[in-house]
Amino acid sequence: DGSNETRITTTDIAQETWPTWSPDDTQVAYTSNEADAFQDIWVVNADGTEPTLLTPGMEVFDAFPEWSPDGTRIAFTSDREDYDDIWVMSADGSDPVRLTTGGKKIDERPDWSPDGTRIIFSRNGNIWIMDADGENETKLTSNKRHEFNPTFSPNGKLIAYNREGKDGRFGVWTMRLDGSAVKKRTFGLFDFFPDWQSAPVGGLK
């Protein structure tokens, strides 16, 4: 309800963004430039103790962490080998694996399906989906307007995402996993970064 605000990071000048809860609610992963001028992925206990850098490395952009449903892995965006690609690593930062090799394409903002078998992401302004091992990439949208920040519904049947309209406004849209049943959900000027509650209200379709 907005009460009981608790500060869990205490850096004074670092920019810390994109927080995401671990599935067991004990930790928060986030993006920070505390260690260097570029972004890194950190994790901190929910009470603010033990902030830990997971992706050390100067002049490398690592951002947009998302936990796997079982809490063992984190998907993220990184440019450590090329332009922005989707990577996964163990929850302690070990064993980073590159999933996409988009070349000059920009792959970013991944999200896991509720069963952990697939990952959705944006690539150069369209929404794509692939298996959790990086296989079977499939393009879901082919619009000239910018689309990004896809996120699975809790039942895995819908995807919410941002889309730029012809009027230049950014809204929240939804679609099915095959890219059908596209529907505009918000009508503001700049509505960004949708996320879902634990279950869709009224069985959203």
Steps between C-alpha positions, in 0.01 A plus 500: 500500500809725479586499869814369672753607238834331562826598334702192406788660310710776654729627225490877471592565137434170319202459274312184603213384286298205375443316831349152487404267785640148527222238485536429873482873588833493689711700253479779245710509184556841344716705263759744637797706385659499846802292394574683174349752261322224310212296640545176699261253658490478877296305752413602854308334781148631547605669825781689322788285623777343295485690169697283257634580155414216261648632174839663562681640198590854399334662199243223458125568497307239702140587582133400525530191726209254522491192726401162364184364667702249703743770618812323375581725202482863395445615142643838403621724219873539434732645237808315628562324168304703244204731488235437767412131523299283739706305751424275797712426806466312826343700780844549658640653178690192384475317167385784271365366170422704191162408350463738206750606236317782337807669353410867465149433628410615851354221717380618840257477794447122526222332698443132586185304433337379823618143438857615428516344154494815288636855501340800337694813407508801269725520194538824310151615588307174459408220739666158469475171690740206528561186702685552827815353343494757218360266236196555276493879482162621375400854410157588641454856375599677179397859549686812395422661834723424798396208724689392811494377860294181456383312810310173540168481681501264803311233306739530206224565247544874441784744453485863611739742336557863401414622153536836332182620329470693177450814709836451673341397831629193682240267646462157653377229265435127534507209257494122501817292476456460126478877450123501445219678689696825529320744728581848629459527876602858591446836334740737674785699349785290638400172669812288551621170643190290573504211745238251622352426839492136612181431304327700224207706621170347391667242278648752257468382139 
